[in-house]
Amino acid sequence: MALTSEQQQEIEAARAAEARTLRPTVPALEAMLFQAVPVLDHGFVRVIDYMGDDAAIVQAARVSYGRGTRAANEDRGLIRYLMRHRHSTPFEMCEIKFHVKLPIFVARQWIRHRTANVNEYSARYSILDREFYIPAPAQLAAQSAMNRQGRGNVLEGEEAARVLDLLREDASRNYDHYVEMLNEDEGGQPLDPSRQGLARELARMNLTLNAYTQWYWKTDLHNLFHFLSLRADAHAQYEIRVYAEAMMGMAEAWVPMAAGAFKDYRLGAVTLSAQMLAILRRMLTGEAVEQAGSGLSKREWRELMETLGRGE
């Protein structure tokens, strides 16, 4: 990840500024404020601001006047009860704001989560940097034969090298054409005074989807957990999953009790349908249940067997 000297100076200035406050703070997250955590080759995630903590969840659930004097294990038990029984409102009392730098194709996938406040870097007003996501060789995989949204075997040898060359060539060529059409440098000065140059809002359409963009993304804890439950899952696309994993680490520093409950009851848990639960009960009595007489489709049966550690 390459931060410019100007960006680094801004971060250091923000971290150096301190102010007294009466509102609750979380030392572990305070230590992370403004620091850019590297993701992919040029991306990052950093926490800009937050509101609330584990105690705020408990306070909202009990509708108490203060922060309470109950033992920590009671607060932990309540938070786990709320998570277990899907009482989401108390978790909405906590909010967090991230600054994220990410490839455009990841941003288009991410924006499907419509439960956040988002403000993205505008290529109508500014010129995008010459930075592109180029996958590591281990992430160059063929299309899965079993899953239309997944990856199969990793490409190797000449094919992998050719794919990397194409990604670099296409991104660099299109960016060169982008700059040529703009006919201006980063400061807005014309490169060729004899030409007008194309408007930024039009020139940007020539950029490849692996170019990087940036945004501020603010959400409450309930919706952050929903995002993480999908994007930090092992089945999520790698390029968005690494962002979710970085944000999961920040959530653990921010609200350790709630994050622990989330990992136990959401991220590391599975959901069984009523039919699956009925089959499991039959199995526990010693009955030999087969897919043909289970009432489950072959795919549902395979998923159940994988969950139970009985996959082929």
Protein Blocks (a to p, Z undefined) as FASTA:
>chain_A
ZZdfklmmmmmmmmmpccddfbdcdfklmmmgopacdehjlbccddfbdeddfklmmmmm
nopabnojadfklmmmmmmmmmmnopaklmmmpccdddddddfklmmmmmmpmcbccddd
dfklmccddddddddfklmccddfkbmkbccdddehjllmmmmmmmmmmmmmmmmmmmmm
nopafkopafblkbgbiafklmmmmpcfkbccdddddddfklmmmmmmmmmpmkbcfklm
mmmmmmmmmmmmmmmmlmmmmmmmmmmpccddfklmmmmmmmmnopacdfklnopafklm
mmmmmmnopaZZ
